[in-house]
Amino acid sequence: MPARVSLVTLGVADLARATSFYRALGWPLVENAGDGVSFVRTGGALLSLFPYRDLAHDAGVPADGEGFRHVALAINVESAQAVDRGLAAAVAAGATPVKPGQQTFWGGYSGYFADPDGHLWEVAHNPFWPLDAAGLPVIPES
């Protein structure tokens, strides 16, 4: 099996609201991808937005939504200033600020926001992981 993530699915309470939020962040919607689900493009994997009850049914788990929120996703950016700009853009698009950008214990700079369904997103600058031309982290071999 290839060691890559190609799709991340978030269970959402309101598909239209979630789709609008991610589009407001500037993430392009994949047109004609299917009914009852939205797909948006990121710099790498696709992000799928799927009503959480439908996702729970598909996975065969309870639809209480609790299992879908025990995750944090991250967006790595080129500088501390880009972290602050990213957090501000997310809040302007309708996110809830969770933790402002600040120095981290590991030597970087990051902050968190929650999307309209409460999924945590970290916006981070890691000075030890430069970004490649596609904006993806390059993790040095040890």
C-alpha positions in Angstrom: 0.0 0.0 0.0 1.4 3.5 -0.9 2.5 5.5 2.1 0.5 8.7 1.3 -2.7 10.3 2.3 -4.8 11.1 -0.7 -8.1 12.1 1.0 -9.1 13.3 4.5 -12.8 13.2 5.3 -14.4 15.4 7.9 -17.8 14.6 9.3 -19.8 17.8 9.3 -23.2 18.9 10.7 -24.1 21.2 7.8 -22.6 20.4 4.4 -23.5 23.7 2.8 -22.0 25.7 5.7 -18.8 23.6 5.8 -18.4 23.9 2.0 -18.9 27.6 2.2 -16.3 27.9 5.0 -13.6 26.0 3.1 -14.4 27.9 -0.1 -14.1 31.2 1.8 -10.6 30.1 2.8 -9.8 30.0 -0.9 -9.8 26.3 -1.3 -11.2 25.3 -4.7 -14.3 23.1 -4.8 -14.1 20.0 -7.0 -17.1 20.4 -9.3 -19.4 17.5 -10.1 -17.8 15.2 -7.5 -21.0 13.7 -6.3 -24.2 14.4 -4.4 -24.3 14.7 -0.6 -20.5 15.2 -0.3 -18.1 18.1 -1.1 -14.5 17.7 -2.1 -12.1 20.7 -1.9 -8.5 20.8 -3.2 -5.6 21.4 -0.9 -1.9 21.6 -1.7 -1.9 17.8 -1.5 -4.7 15.5 -0.4 -8.3 16.2 -1.2 -10.5 17.3 1.7 -13.8 15.6 1.8 -16.8 17.1 3.7 -19.4 14.4 4.4 -22.5 14.8 6.7 -21.4 13.1 9.9 -24.5 10.9 10.2 -23.9 9.6 6.7 -20.2 9.1 7.4 -21.0 7.2 10.6 -23.5 5.0 8.7 -20.9 4.4 6.0 -18.3 3.4 8.6 -20.7 1.4 10.7 -20.1 3.4 13.9 -22.4 5.4 16.2 -23.5 8.8 14.8 -22.8 10.7 18.1 -20.0 12.6 16.3 -17.6 12.3 19.2 -15.1 10.0 17.3 -14.8 12.5 14.5 -13.4 15.3 16.6 -10.4 13.7 18.2 -8.1 14.8 15.5 -6.2 17.9 14.6 -5.1 18.7 11.0 -2.2 21.1 10.2 -1.3 23.6 7.6 2.4 24.3 7.4 3.4 27.8 6.2 6.6 29.6 5.5 6.9 32.0 8.5 5.4 33.1 11.8 3.8 36.1 10.0 2.1 33.6 7.6 0.7 31.7 10.6 -0.9 34.9 11.9 -2.2 35.8 8.4 -3.6 32.2 8.1 -5.3 32.3 11.4 -6.9 35.7 10.6 -8.1 34.4 7.2 -9.7 31.4 8.9 -11.5 33.6 11.4 -12.6 36.0 8.6 -14.1 32.9 6.8 -16.1 31.9 9.9 -13.6 29.8 12.0 -13.5 30.1 15.8 -10.1 31.2 17.2 -8.8 28.6 19.6 -5.2 29.5 20.3 -3.4 32.6 18.9 -0.1 32.2 17.1 2.8 31.9 19.6 6.2 30.4 20.0 6.1 26.6 20.6 8.1 24.4 23.0 9.6 22.7 19.9 11.1 25.9 18.5 8.4 26.8 15.9 5.4 29.1 15.9 1.8 28.0 15.7 -1.8 28.6 16.5 -5.2 26.8 16.2 -8.7 27.5 14.9 -11.8 25.4 14.8 -13.9 25.0 11.7 -17.7 25.4 12.0 -18.0 21.7 13.0 -15.3 22.0 15.7 -12.5 20.3 13.8 -9.2 21.6 15.0 -6.7 23.1 12.5 -3.2 24.1 13.4 -1.4 26.7 11.3 2.3 26.2 11.9 5.7 27.4 10.9 8.4 24.8 11.6 11.9 26.3 11.0 13.3 22.8 10.9 11.0 21.7 8.1 11.5 23.9 5.0 8.7 23.9 2.5 9.3 22.6 -1.1 8.1 24.3 -4.2 4.6 22.8 -3.7 4.5 24.1 -0.1 4.8 20.7 1.5 7.2 20.1 4.4 10.6 18.6 3.7 11.5 16.6 6.8 15.3 16.1 7.0 16.5 12.5 7.2 18.2 11.8 10.5 
